[in-house]
């Protein structure tokens, strides 16, 4: 299981997947806890997916798995330079047993991280380059 805190692994995998499909394209990926659903700035596009994650309450130590972990991405291209940027927010969940607890950060398997990033790369390839890498592998909503 990997934490979103170790985001360098996410960035590296994202870069590898982009280079496989679009060599020379320079896209960056950053965590951004301030982006909100349907709040993409002018010129930006939104991609949202719901995935499986594992949580542990920092108060009572209860752990749970959820298939409703929301991943939100906002992307902005500079198609003339074949580059762009993607900002990602990984939403947490609260323990249902504790009162007044904080939002906990999910952990993901390496397989789930790769699926999230494959879906994101596929979305970028479709929207900005007019082709698909592979069929989407989760219940991602395109918008």
N, C-alpha and C positions, 0 to 999 in steps of 0.2 A: 504494500500500500504506500502511495506517495501523497504527500501533502501539497496543496497549492503553494505553500511557502517555498518549496524547492522549485521555484518557477523556472530556473535555468534549464531543467530537464524538459519542460514544456517548450521553451523557446528553441532549444536545440532540435527537438523532434519536429517542431513546426518548420524550421529552416530546412531540415532534411527533406521533409515531404514536399515543400514548395520547390526545392531545387530538383527533385526527381521529375516533377511535372513541368516546371517552368524555369529551366536553367537561366541564370542571369537576372531573374526577377528578384528584387530586393524588398521583401516585406518584413516588417518588424511586428512583434507580438509583445504586448505589455499588459500587466494586470492593472485594472482601474476600478476601484471600489465606488466610484462616483457615477458611473454610467447607469442609466435606468431604462427599463423597457419602454419602447415607443418614444424615447427621448433623444434619438440620434440627431446630431447637429446637421445643418444644411450641407448636402453633398455626401453625407455619411450614410451607409446602409447598415441595417441590423440583421443579425442572424442569431437565432435562439434555439437551444436544444435542451432536452430534459434527459438526464442520465442517472445511472446507478452510483450511489456514493455511500460511504460508511461514516458514521458520526459517533462521538463520545462526549457525554456531558462533562463539563469541567467541574460541575458542582457535585453530582451524585455518582459519577463514573459510569452511569448506564450507557450502553452503546446500542445503536440501531442502524439498520440499513434502510435506505430510501431510494426508490426508483424515480423520485420527483425532485432531483437536484437540478436547479436551473443554471444553465450556462448562457450568458448573454455576451454577444460580441458586436462591436461597432467597427466598421471598416471604412477607410478612406483611401481611394486610389490616386496615384499620379500615373495614369496610363501612358503618357508620353515618355516617361522615364522607366516604365515597367517596374514600378515600385508602389508601395503603399504601407499603411499601418493598420494594425488590428488591435483593438483594446478589448480585454476580456474581463468579465466580472463573474465570479463563482459565488453563488448565493448559499448562505448557511441556513441552518434550521435550529429551532429551539427544542430542548428536551420537553416532552409532553408530561413528564412526571414532576418536574420542578417548577416552582412558582418564581417568577422574576429572574429567570436564568438568561444568559446571553445567547446570541446566535453562535452556534458552533460551526467550525470550518470542516468541510467534508474531506475525506481521504478517498483516493481513487486507485484502482489497480492500474498497472501499466497498460493493460489491454483497453481499459475504459479511456485513459488519457489518449491513447493512439486513436481510438474511435472518435473522440471529441475533435481532435486535431485533423483527422481525415475528413470529417464532415465540414470543418471550417475551410480547409484547403479546397475541397470540392466546391463549396459555395463560392469562394473567391474565383476559382477557375471558371465556373459557370457565369457569374455576374460580370466579371471584368475581362475574361479572355475568350468567352464563348464556347467553352468545351468542358466536359466532365472528366474527372479522373476515374471515379468508381461510383457505383450506386451508393446512396446514403445508407449508412449502416445503423442508424438509430431513428427514433421518432423526432427528427429535427424539423422544425417548421421554418420554411423559407419565407423571407419577407423583405 
